[in-house]
Amino acid sequence: MVKSCSRAFIFCIFALISILLNGCASTSTAPLPQSLNIVEPSPDIPEEIAAFCGVWKGRWLGLLDTYLVVEEINYNKAKVIYSIGQTYDTPKGGYIYTTADVFPGPTIEWVNNDGNRFIYEMDKSLRKVKAYLIEKATGAKFWAYLERIEIE
C-alpha cells in the first residue's frame, strides 16, 4: 500500500512546495515543439469534434502547466501533442506525440506507455476542455481545465 501511494504522495508534495515557493504560479511553462502542423478538420466532421482542433492550455490540479495540441482530428482518431511542465520525473518539462481515440461526448483519450489514461472532454460551449489523468500504478485521478489559446 505504501509503494502504491508513493507517486501520488510525491506529486502532492511537489504541488505543496510549488505553492510555498511560487504562490499559485507553476514552476515552469510546459514546452512545445518549435512548429505545429494544425490541419483544419474536414467540413463533414461534427462541430463538437472539430472544436478540439488547435492549442489548449491549462494546469493540472491548478498548478502544473500543460498543453494539448490537436493537430488533426477525424471521427475516430486525433493526432495530438501532450506537454507538461517541470516535475520530479521531467525536470525540464517535455512533450510527446501520440494518437488518441475519439469518442462521442465528445471525448479524446489515450493510454501512455506507463498505462496512465488521459481523457479530454469538450465542454458544451466548445471553448473549454476538462482533462483527467488516471494513474495506473495508484489509481490516483488528477484534473485540469484547459482553454483554447492562439500560438503565433
C-alpha positions as CSV (number, residue, x, y, z in Angstrom):
1,M,0.0,0.0,0.0
2,V,2.8,2.4,0.8
3,K,4.5,1.8,-2.5
4,S,1.3,2.3,-4.5
5,C,0.7,5.7,-2.9
6,S,4.2,7.0,-3.3
7,R,3.8,8.7,-6.8
8,A,0.6,10.4,-5.8
9,F,2.2,11.5,-2.5
10,I,5.3,12.8,-4.2
11,F,3.0,14.7,-6.7
12,C,1.1,16.3,-3.8
13,I,4.4,17.2,-2.1
14,F,5.6,18.8,-5.4
15,A,2.4,20.8,-5.6
16,L,2.7,22.0,-2.0
17,I,6.3,23.0,-2.5
18,S,5.3,24.8,-5.7
19,I,2.7,26.8,-3.8
20,L,5.0,27.7,-1.0
21,L,7.8,28.8,-3.3
22,N,5.8,30.4,-6.1
23,G,2.4,31.3,-4.7
24,C,-0.1,29.9,-7.1
25,A,2.2,30.1,-10.1
26,S,3.5,27.0,-11.8
27,T,7.3,26.3,-11.6
28,S,7.7,26.3,-15.3
29,T,5.8,26.6,-18.6
30,A,5.3,23.4,-20.5
31,P,7.4,23.3,-23.7
32,L,6.0,22.9,-27.2
33,P,7.8,22.0,-30.4
34,Q,9.0,24.9,-32.5
35,S,6.5,24.2,-35.2
36,L,3.0,22.9,-35.1
37,N,1.1,21.3,-38.0
38,I,-2.5,22.0,-37.3
39,V,-4.8,20.8,-40.1
40,E,-8.4,22.1,-40.3
41,P,-10.9,19.3,-39.9
42,S,-13.0,18.1,-42.8
43,P,-16.3,20.0,-43.1
44,D,-18.2,16.8,-42.6
45,I,-16.7,16.3,-39.1
46,P,-19.3,17.4,-36.4
47,E,-18.6,20.8,-34.8
48,E,-18.2,19.4,-31.3
49,I,-15.4,17.0,-32.5
50,A,-13.8,19.6,-34.8
51,A,-13.7,22.1,-31.9
52,F,-10.8,20.0,-30.4
53,C,-8.5,21.1,-33.3
54,G,-6.0,23.7,-32.1
55,V,-3.9,24.5,-29.0
56,W,-5.3,24.2,-25.4
57,K,-3.5,25.3,-22.3
58,G,-4.3,24.6,-18.6
59,R,-2.9,23.4,-15.3
60,W,-3.0,20.0,-13.7
61,L,-4.6,20.5,-10.2
62,G,-4.5,24.2,-11.0
63,L,-0.7,24.2,-10.6
64,L,1.3,22.3,-13.2
65,D,1.3,23.8,-16.8
66,T,0.1,21.5,-19.6
67,Y,-0.8,21.9,-23.3
68,L,-2.9,19.7,-25.5
69,V,-2.3,20.4,-29.2
70,V,-4.7,18.6,-31.6
71,E,-3.0,18.7,-34.9
72,E,-5.5,16.6,-36.8
73,I,-8.9,15.0,-35.9
74,N,-11.5,12.9,-37.6
75,Y,-14.4,10.7,-36.4
76,N,-12.2,8.1,-34.8
77,K,-8.7,9.4,-34.2
78,A,-6.8,12.5,-33.3
79,K,-3.0,13.3,-33.7
80,V,-2.0,15.1,-30.6
81,I,0.9,16.6,-28.8
82,Y,0.8,16.4,-25.0
83,S,3.1,18.7,-23.0
84,I,3.8,19.0,-19.3
85,G,5.8,21.5,-17.2
86,Q,8.6,20.7,-14.8
87,T,8.1,17.8,-12.4
88,Y,10.4,15.4,-10.5
89,D,10.1,13.0,-13.4
90,T,10.6,15.7,-16.1
91,P,12.9,18.4,-14.7
92,K,12.8,20.4,-17.9
93,G,9.2,19.5,-18.8
94,G,8.6,17.7,-22.0
95,Y,6.1,16.7,-24.7
96,I,5.1,13.7,-26.7
97,Y,3.4,13.0,-30.0
98,T,0.6,10.4,-29.7
99,T,-2.6,9.3,-31.4
100,A,-5.8,9.5,-29.4
101,D,-9.1,7.8,-29.8
102,V,-12.2,10.0,-30.4
103,F,-15.5,9.0,-28.7
104,P,-19.0,10.5,-28.6
105,G,-19.4,13.2,-25.9
106,P,-17.1,14.4,-27.4
107,T,-14.0,13.0,-25.7
108,I,-10.5,12.1,-26.8
109,E,-8.5,9.5,-24.9
110,W,-5.2,7.6,-25.0
111,V,-3.1,5.4,-22.7
112,N,0.6,6.2,-22.4
113,N,3.5,3.6,-22.1
114,D,3.1,3.5,-18.3
115,G,-0.6,2.6,-18.6
116,N,-1.8,6.1,-17.4
117,R,-5.1,7.1,-19.0
118,F,-5.6,10.6,-20.4
119,I,-9.2,11.8,-21.0
120,Y,-10.2,15.1,-22.5
121,E,-13.9,16.1,-22.5
122,M,-15.1,19.0,-24.6
123,D,-17.4,21.5,-22.7
124,K,-20.8,22.1,-24.3
125,S,-19.7,25.7,-25.0
126,L,-16.9,24.3,-27.2
127,R,-14.5,26.7,-25.5
128,K,-13.2,24.7,-22.6
129,V,-11.8,21.2,-22.1
130,K,-11.8,19.2,-18.9
131,A,-8.9,16.8,-18.6
132,Y,-8.4,13.8,-16.4
133,L,-5.3,11.8,-15.8
134,I,-5.9,8.4,-14.2
135,E,-2.6,6.9,-12.9
136,K,-2.4,3.2,-13.4
137,A,0.0,2.4,-10.6
138,T,-2.0,4.2,-7.9
139,G,-5.5,4.8,-9.4
140,A,-5.0,8.5,-8.5
141,K,-7.1,10.8,-10.6
142,F,-5.8,14.3,-11.5
143,W,-7.7,17.0,-13.3
144,A,-7.1,20.1,-15.4
145,Y,-9.3,22.7,-17.1
146,L,-7.9,23.9,-20.5
147,E,-8.8,26.8,-22.7
148,R,-8.0,27.4,-26.3
149,I,-5.1,29.7,-27.0
150,E,-3.6,31.2,-30.1
151,I,0.1,30.5,-30.8
152,E,2.0,32.9,-33.1
